[in-house]
Amino acid sequence: MLGPHVPDLAGLEILVAVGEVGSLSRVAELLGVSQQAVSSRVRSLEGQVGASLIARSARGSALTATGAVIAGWASEVLAAAERLEAGIESIRSEAMRHLDVAASLTVAEYLLPRWLLALRDRQESAGQVVTRIGLTAANSEAVIALVRSGSVPLGFIETPDIPADLRAATIGRDTLQVAVSPTHAWARRRKPLTAEELANTPLISREEGSGTRKALEYLFDRPGATGVLVPPRLELSSTAAVRTAIASGVAPGVLSSLAIADDLALGRLVAVEATGVKLTRTLSAVWSSGPRPSQPPAQDLIAIARKHRWAG
């Protein structure tokens, strides 16, 4: 570690500048600060070094012999700092140019497009480079695996199971809805569906690892829940396939309100009210470590997701 007698870069910059222009007032003007601030920094620098570094006279200011030696060393330090700054800026620029994201299918299909549009608008308005997004759409379990392995720095998931080794932020809540074909008996019922009826009915479901399936299982498995879900009638690997199977009359299903909004509006599906179970779930952003993701576009994307009023 550096000792207490090593000056900071700002002090070294002032010392070198005095040697170049020979005037404290001129240095203050070049750096955009007051002469008093420059003089105070010089006194602090001399206190750290333990020697006089600048000789003042009516003709201006000049470096003492010791000041000239320190300024020579300082020039090397400042040059290295400039290289460091350039390298960091290059890394930041690259981080701004591309961001890989993994998202669960509901998020990827119905939410992420508008978030990405908002991110682009924000960056363009700020005069920043527009970030290219690489998107992997998968179920929540696969998204978690991609984030954990370092394949992507940011993921969006629907599952309530947040691994302890990942960092997470809640971005909103989503409503799940029971849906049936217009020809199904539940489509004509007047009373709400009970939690017991829903739990005892084999449903068309997403595959294991899906956030939608895990969220529904969690609602029935947690303490105080009524009923235990029976095994599904049919397991399918995409939301579109589940919607199609429900519409064909194979069996009821439970999907995000975002995923079935158009089907409900067009009459391809019918929503069935349920009571005794609150069909909502939390959607989350996940990353590997730190209080927030390291890439600025990832931080901005989370902020945008949390700000948008998208939840059902």
N, C-alpha and C positions, 0 to 999 in steps of 0.2 A: 504493500500500500504506500501511496505517496505521503510524505511527511508534511507537517504544518507549515514548512517554510517554502513550499512550492507554490508560486503564484498561479492565479487562474488565468485563463486565456485572454480575458478582457484586459487585465493589467499588463500582460506581456504585449498585447497589441498596442496599447498606449505607449509603452516604453519604446518599442520599435518605431512607432510613428514620430515620437519626439526626436529620435535620432535622425529621421529622414527629413523633417520639415523645420526643426529647430525652434518650435514655438508651441507653448501649451494652448494658447488661444486658437491657433491654426488647427491643432489636433482636435480640439473641442468642436470646431466647425466641421472638420472632415467626418467626425464620428456622430455628429448631430446631438451632442450633449453640451451641458454648460461647462465653462472653464472651471468653475468651482468643483464640479463632479470629477473632472480630469485631475485637478490638484489633489483632491481627496484620495483618488485612486492611487496616485503616485506616492503619497505619504504612506498609504497602507502597504504598497509594494515595498517601499524602503524599510518599513517596519518588519515585514516578513523576511527580507533578505538580511537585514541588520547592517546596512551600509547606505551611504548617499549615492543615488543613481543619476540625479539630474542637478546640474549647476545652473542657477538662474542669474541673469544679468539684465542690464538695460537693453542689450541687443537681442535678447531672447533667451532660449533655454538650450543647453547642450548636455550630452551625456558625459558623466564622469568616466574615468578609466574603468571603474567597476561596472558602471552602467553600460559601457560599450561591450564589455565581455558578456554581461547578462543578455544584452540585446542580440548579440550574435547567436547565443544558444536559443534565445526566444524565437529568432527567425526560423530556425530548424523545427522547433516545436509547432509554430504556427503553420508552417508548410505541411507538416504531417497532419495537423488538425484539418487543413483544407482538403487533403486527400481523403481523410476519414469522412468529412462532410460529403464530399462528392460520391464516395462509395455508398454511404447511407442513403443519399438522395437517389442513387441508381437503384438500390434495393427497393426503396419506397415507390419509385416510379414503376418498377416491374410488378410490385404488389398491387398497384393501382390498375395496371393494365389487364390483369387476368385474375379471376377468382373461380375456383371449383366449388360447387355446391351439390350436396345430395339432399333429396327431399322425398318424403313419403308421397304416395301417389295422389292423395287428395290435395295436399299442399302444392305439389308440382303441377297438377292439372288446373286447379281452381283458384289458387291464391298467388303463387309465385310469379306468374306473368305480370300481374298488376304491380307487384312489389318491384320487379326489375324495371318496369317502365318508370316508376317513381324514382328509382335510383338513377336511371339515365337522365331524367329531367333535372334532378338535383345536381348532378355532376356537370351537366351542360350549363346550367344557370350559374354555377360557381366557376366556370371556365376550366374545369378539370378534364383530365383524360377520361373518356367513357370506358368503363370496365367491361371486358369481354367475360361472359359467364359461361362456364362449362357445367352443365347440369346432368346429374345422374338421378333418375327417378327409380325408386325401389321401395320395398316395404320398410317399415320403421326399424325392424331388426337389422336389415341389411344396411340401412343408413348409419346406424350406430356402429356397425362393424367397420364401415368405411372411415368414419371419423376416428375411431379408436386406432386404426392402423396407420393413420396419417395420410390416407389417400385423398381425403378432402379436408379442408380446415373448418368447414361449417356444414351442419346438417339441420334439417327441420323434420320433426317426428310428431306422430299422433299418439304414441303409446304412453301410458302412465308410468311405465317402468323406466326410470332414468338411472342409468348405471352410476355407481358411486365414483367411478374413476373418470367421469366426464363432467364438464361444467355445463350448466343449462340456464336458460332464461325463458320464462313463460311469455309467449307472444300473443296469446288470446285463448278464447274458448270456442268450441264448435258444438253444434247441436246434432245429435243422432236422431234419425226418424225411422220408425217402423214403416215399411212400404210393402204393398201387395199389388197383385194384378187387379184390374177393375172387375175381373170375373171371380175373384176370391171371395169367400164368405165374409171375411173381415172387412171387405170394402163396403159392406152394407150395414154393418153393425152400428148401433146407436150409442151403446155404452163404451167407455174407454176400455181398452185392453188391460187386464191386470198383469202385475209383474209375474205372478205364478203362471198365467197362461203363456206369457211370452217365454218364460224360462223353460216350460215344458213342451214347447213347439220346436221341432227340428227346423232350423233356418238355413237359408242359403247364405254362406259365409265366405269371407276372404280366407286365405291360407294362414296357417300358423306363422307368427312373426309379423302379421299385419297389425298396424296401429288400431284400425277400426275394430278388428276382432279382439285384440287385447283390451281395448277400452271397454267394450261390452262385457267381456269376461270379468274385468275388474269391478264393474258396477254391481255384478251379482255375487262376486266372491268376497267383497269387503264386509267387515262386521256390521250386522244390522240389516243386511240385504235380505230380500224375500225371494226364496227360490234359488235353485242351482241350474245353470244352463245344461240342457241335454246336448249330446253331440250333434253337430250340424247335419242337415239333410244332404248338403252338397258343398264342397269347398272349391273355390275358384280363385285364380291368381290375379285378377284385375277387377277394378270397380265396374268397368263397362260390362264385363262378363256377368257379374252379379246382378247388375241392373237388367240385363237381357233375360237372365234366368227368372228373376222375379216377375218381369212383365209377361213371360210366357206361362205363368201360373204354376210353376214347379213347386214353389213354397214361398212364404214371406221372407223378408230379409231386413237387416238394419244397416243403414248407410248414412253418411254425412248429408245433412240438408243441402249442402253445397253441391253434392254429386247428383242429387235427384230433382233439383229445382225445375229444370227444363222438362223432365218426364212428368212431374206433377202438373205443370202448367199445360202440357199438351194432352193430359189424360192418359198417358201410357202407364202411369203408376198412381196409386192412391195412398195417401198418408193415413196411418191409423194412430189415433191418440192412445197413449199408454199412461197408466197411473201406477203408483207404488214404486217407481224407479225413475230417477232423474237422468234422462238420456243426454248428458253433456260430457264433454271431455276437454282436457287441456292440451293445447298444442305448444310445442317447445322448440327452441333453437338449442343446439348442442355443439360444443367444441371441446378440444382436448385439454387445454390448461389455461391458467391465467384468469383474471377477473373478466376479461373479454377477449375475443379473437384478436390476433395480432395484425391482420390486414385491415386497413381502414374501410375498404368497401364492405367487408363482412360486418364490421361494427355498424355501418350506415344501413345495411340491409336489415339487420335486427331492429334498429330504431324505426325504420319504415314499417316493418311488419307489426311492431307493437303499436304504432300510431294509427294504422288503418283500421277503420271500424268495419271489419269483415265478418265477425263471428255471427253464427246463426242464432 
